[in-house]
Amino acid sequence: MPRFLKSPVPAAQVSAARADVAERVRAILDDIRERGDEAVRQYSEKFDTWGPESFRLSSEEIERIVAGVPQQVLDDIRFVQEQVRTFAQAQRDSMLDVEIETLPGVRLGHRHVPVAAAGAYVPGGRYPLTASAHMTIVTAKVAGVPRVVACTPPIRGEIPAATVAAMHLAGADEIYLLGGVQAVAAMALGTETIGSVPMLAGPGNAYVAEAKRQLFGEVGIDLFAGPTEILVIADEYADPFVVAVDLLSQAEHGPDSPAVLVTTSEELGREVERHIERLLPGMPTKDFAEPAWRDHGQIVVADTLDEAFEIADSYASEHVEVLTEDPRQALDLMRDYGALFLGEGTCVSYGDKVIGTNHVLPTRGAARYTGGLWVGKYLKTVTYQEVTNTASSALLGEVCGRAARVELFEGHARSGDVRAAKYGDRTLEWNEEAGA
C-alpha cells in the first residue's frame, strides 16, 4: 500500500484556472478568424509589445541574425540537431511502405505520405526553448514535409537570435517573430499574409496548449500538452542528491509542473526532501520551482519495486526517470509513460536538450493512449487497392453484394453486382431501365 510523505494541492484549485484560459483563448481565435492580420497584430502588440512592418523574417534578416550568434552556440545547435536528425531518420527508415497480393490480381498496400505543410511553435517568453526548434522542424523535414512554418515570440521586445538560428539551421521555410495564441491561430487558420498549415506541433504555455486543443479537428496537432511533468522511480541504491536535483530540473519549467518521487525507501524519500529544501533557496529559477514543488510535488513510498512500477504507470507521466539497481526492468514492467530515462548516467534534461529523442511528449495522463512527437506524426499512412484479375473481381463482387444487403446498403451491393455480372457468370436481377 503506497504511503505519501508529500501530497499535492487539491485538483479542484487547478481546474478553475483552466476554464478561464479556455474562455480567453476562444475569444482570441474567434477574433482572428474574423479580422485576420489586423487581429494578429493587435494581440502581438498587446501581449508582446511587438508590431513590426512584417512578422516574417526575410532571408537577409535571418542571415544577419545568425551571423551575430556566438560560434560555440551555433556549433552546439548543429550537434544537437544532428542527434535529433539521426534518431528521426532511424524512425523514418523503420516505416516501410507495404504491398501484398491477397488473391490473384488483388493488390493492397499502404504508403506513408508527409503532410503538405506543418506549423512549428517554438516557445519564448522567459525561457526561450531553442531545443523545440530541433524537435519540431528537424523531425518534420526528415519526414519529408515540403513547407515548415515556424513561429517564436520576441523576448522583451528583442529578437531571440539563438532561437532564430536554430529554426533556420533546422530547415524552416518561413520564420515569423510571433508568439502566443495569435501565432498558433495564424498558422492554423491563415491570414492575408500567413498561409495556413494542416498540422501544428510544438510545446507552449497554457494558452498555446489550449489554442491547439480548440483548433484540433480543423487542423491536426502533435498532441494535447500541459505543464511539464517528471516522475522518478528510485530504490535504496539511488543517490538522493541526484534525485533531488533531477526533480527540481523539471519543476523550474513552471509553477504548475508536477515533480513526483516514487521510492521503495522511506529513508531515501526523506533525504530527497531535505536536499530539495536546501537547494531551492539558491536556485535562480526558484520563483517557478518553489511553487511547483510546494503545490505539485509528491513523494510516494511503495512496499516493493513492482508496486513502484505500478504506481508510476498510474500517473502516466511525461518523463519517467528510473534510478534503480536494474533500471532496464522498466522496459518490461511499464507501459504508460511519455519517455523513459534509464539509470543515473542519463537524465530528463538530456532528453529535453541534447540526446536526440523528441522532447514534445504527452502530459496529464495522455501517455495512456499516445506517445510523443516523432517523425510518424508528420506522415499520413494511406492505403490503396487494385484488382486486375477478372475472376477475383467477380468473386469479390458476389460477396460484396451479399454483405451489403445484410446491412441494407443496396447501392453498395449493386457496385459489386455489376462486376460479378461483367467478369463472372452472374446475371443482374435489376437493370438500369427498370431502376430496380
N, C-alpha and C positions, 0 to 999 in steps of 0.2 A: 504494500500500500504506500503510495507516494506521500511524502511529507514536505510541506512548504516552509523553508526558512525565510523566504521573502516572497510576498504576493504583490500583484499589480493593483492599480486603482480599478474600481468597478467599470465594466464596459459601457454602462449607460452614459457615463460622462463623455465618452468618445463619440457615440452615435449622434448626439445633438449637434456637435460641431460639423459632422459630415453633412447633415441636412442643410445647414446654412451654406456650405460650399456648393452643393448641388444647385441650389436656387440661384446663386450669383452666377455660376457658370452658364446655366440655361439662358439667363438674360443676355449675357455677352454673346453667346452663339447665335441667338435669335437676331441680335442687332447686326452682327457681321453678315449673316445671311441676307439681310435687307440692304445694308449700306456698303458692304464690301470694303474696299480700300479706305474709304473715309472713316469707317468704324475702327478698322485695324490701326490706323494712325492715331486716332483719338485714344484708344486703350494703351498703345505703346507710350504715348506722351504722358498719360495719367499714371501708369504703373512703373514705367522705366525711365521717364523723363527723356524720351528718345524719339525724335521725329525728323530723321534726315530726308533729303530730297528723294532718295531711293533706299529702301531697306536692303536691296540686293547689292552685294559687293561685286564690283567689276573685276576683271582679270588683273588689271593694273593695281587696284587696291589690294587684292589678295597677295600679289607678288611683293608689294611694299610692306605689308604686314608681316608676311612670312620672313622677309629679309631682316626684320628687326627682332626676331626671336633668337635667343642665345643658341649657339650651335649645339651645346650639350642637351638642351631641351629638344631640339629637332632630332638629334641622334636617338634620344630615348623614345620619342614618339615613333620613329621608324622601327626601332627594336620591338616595341610592344605591338605595333601594327603587324609586324611580321609574325609574331607569335599568334595573334588572332587570325591572320590570314592562313597560316599553316593549318591550324585546327579546323577552321571553317572549310578549307579545301578538302581536308580529310572527310569531313561530314558530307560535303557535296559529292565526293567520289563514291561514298557508300550508297548513294541514292541512284540506283540503276533504273533505266527505262526497261520495260517488260513487254514482250510479245510472245504469246503462246497460241498454239493451234488446238482447240478443244474438240473439234470434229473436223472431218475432211473439208478443207477450204474455209473453215471458220477461225478467223484470227482475232484475238482480243489483246489489247495492250494498254499500257499507260505511259505517259511522258510527264516529266517534271518541267513545267514552263514557268519562268520567272514573271512576276507581276510587271506591268508596263512601267510603273514608277513607284517610288516609295518616299515617304517623308521621314526624316530623321530629326528628332528633337534632342538637342544636347543642352542639358541644364546649365544655368549660370548662377546668377544671384550671388549669395555669399560664397558658395563653393562652386567654382567652375569645374564641372565634371568632364574634363578633357577626354578621359578614357571612354566616355559614352560615344564619342565620335568614332573611335575604333570599333566598338561593339555593333553599332547600328549601320555605319556606312561601309566599312570593310566587308562585313558579312553580307550586306546587300549586293555589293559588287562581285563578291565571289559567287553568289547565287546567279549572277548574270542580269541584274536589274539595270536596264539601259539608262534610266534617269533617276538620280537620287537628289532630292531637295533637302537641304539641311538648314535648320534654324537654331540659333543660340542667342540669348539676350545679351545686351550690353551690361557691363558691371559698373554701377555708379556712374553712368554716362561715358564710360570708356570702352574701347574695343578690346575684347579678350583675345589678345594676339595668339597665345599658345593654343587656344581652342580653335581659332580660325585656321591656324597652321595644321592642326590635327584633322580638321574637316577636309581641308584641301589635299593633304597627303593621303588621306583615306580614299579619295576619289570622288568627292561630292561634285555634282554637276552644276548645282546652284547653291550659293551660300547667302543666307539672309541674316542680318543682325536684327532679330525679332524674337521676343520671348513670350512665355505665358500662354494663356488661353487663346490670345489673338494669333499667335504663331501656329498653334495646332489647328485652329479654325481656318486660317488662311490656306494651309496646306490641304486640309481635308475638303473644304468647300470651294476653294478657288476664289480669286478676286479678279479685278480688272488687270492686275499686274503679276499675280502669282497663279500659275497653273495648278489645278488640283491634282492630287495623287490618290490612287485607290487603296493605299495602305500607309499606316503610321506606326512608327516604332520609336522607342526611347523612353527613359525614365523622366520623372519630373516631380514637382511638388503636388500637393493635394488638388490644386486647381487644374493643373495639366492632366493629372490622372483622371479627374472627374470629366474633363472635356473629352478625353479619349473614350471614356465609358459611354458618354451620351452620344458620341458620334459613331460608335460601333454599330455596324449594320449598313450605314451609308458608306463607310469605309471599313477595311479590315484593320485590326490593331495587333501588335505583338502579344499583349496580354494585359489584364487588369492589374494595375500596380498600386501598392500602398507604401507606407513607411518601410524603410529598410529593417530587416529582421536578422538576428543571429541567435542560434541555439548551439551551445557547446555541451557535448557529452564527455564527461570526464570520470575516470576511475581513480583509485588511490595512487596510481603511478603518475598522474598528471602533475605538472608544475603549477601551483596555484597562482603564482605571479603571472605566468604566461596566460593562464585562463583569464585573469582579471584584465590584463592588457588587451586581449583579443575581444572580450565583451565590450570594453569601452571604445575599441576601434570602430565599432558599428554604431554604438549609442550616439557618437558625435554627429551622425548623419542628420539627426533632428530630434526635437523634444518628444516626439511620439514614436521613436524607434525602439521596439521591444528587444531586450537582451536577456536571454534565458540560459541558465546553467542547470543541466540535469546530471546529477552525480550519484555514484554509489557510496560516496564517502562524506558523511556529515562534517567530519573534521576539515576536509578539503573545502567544502562549501562555506564554512565559517571563515576559513583563512582567505578564500577568494573575496568574501565580503569585506574583510578587514583591509585587504590590498586596495580594493576599489575605493573605500573611504579615504585611504591615504593618497591615492593617485588623483582623484577627482579635483581637489582644490587647486592643483598645479597645472591642470590641463588648459591649454589655450582655448579649447573648444568646450569648456565646461558649461557654458550657458545653454548648450544643446545637450551635452552628455549627462549633465547632472539631473535635469528634469526627466530625461529619458530613463535613466536608471531608477530614479525615485518613483516615478509613476508607472513604468512599464517593465522594470527589471524583475526577474524572478530567480529564485534558487529552489530547486526541487531535488529532494533526496529519494532515490529509488533503492529498493532492497537488493536487487540483482541487476546485472548488466542487461539481461534480456528485458527486464522491466524498463530499464532506462531507454532502450531502443524503442519499445512500445510507446512510452511517454513521448519521446521525440517525434515519432510518426503521428501521434495525435495532434501535435502542433502544426505539422506540415510546414515547417519553417522555410524561409527563403534560403538561408545559409545554415548548414549544419557542419560544425567542426567537431571531429572525433579525436579526442585526446585520451586514448586508452592504450593498454598494453598491446592490443592487436586491433588497430583501427580498421583494417580491411574486413573485419567481421560485418561492419555496417553495410557493405555492398550486398551481402546475402540476407541480412536481417531487417533492412529498412527499405521502404518503398515511397514514402511521402516526404519529399524534400525538393527544393529548387536545385541545390548543388551541394555535394559532399566535399569536405576538405579533410583529408585523412592524415593524421599524425602531426606531431609538433613541428616537423620540417616545413609544413605548408600552413597557410592561414587564409582567412576570408579576404584579407587585404590584397593578397596575391591575385585572387580571382577578380577583385574589383579593379585592379590597376595594371597587372603585368603578365600574368601567366599564360593567357591565350584563350581560356574558356570565356563564355559570354557572361557579363555581369547583369544583364537585364533578365531578372528572374521573378517567378511568381511569389506573391505575398498574400497575407490574410487568408491562409489556408488553401489558396488556389493550387498549390503543389499536389493536392489530392487528385487533380484531374489534368494538369498540364505541366510541361517543363518550361524552360525559359526560352529566350530568343535564340534562334540558331538559323543556319542557312536555309533549312527547310521551311521556315516561316515565310520566306520571300518567294517560295515556289508553290505553284498550284499543281497538284497531281491530277491530271486529266486523263480520261480513258477514251479509247476509240475501238470500233468494231468493224469488221469487214467479212462479208460472206461471198466467196467466189465459186463455191461448189453448189450447183443447182439442186442436187439431191439433198444436201444438208439444209438449204434454204426451204425446200418443200417440207422436210421433217420439222424444222423449227416453226414453219407456218402452221402446220397442223396442230402442234402442241400449243402455239400461241392462241389460236382460235379457241381451243377448248379452255385454256387457262383464263383467257379474258372473259369468256362468257360466264364462268363461275363467279367472276367479280362484277358481272352485268355491264361490262365495257364493250358494247357491240362494235364501236368504231375501231378499237384496238383489234378485236377479233377479225374484222374484215381486212385489216392490213396483213394479217397472217394468211387469211383465206386466199387472197389474190396470188400470193406467192406459192401456196400449196397447189393452187389450180394451174398456175403458169408453168411451174417447174416440176410438178408431180402429176399424178393421175386423178386428182380430186376434181369434182365438178362443183362450181359455185351454186349455192342454194338461194342466192339472191342476185339481182342484176341491176345495172345502172339505170335501165329504162323503168323498171318497176319501182326502184327506190326502196326496195325492201328485200 
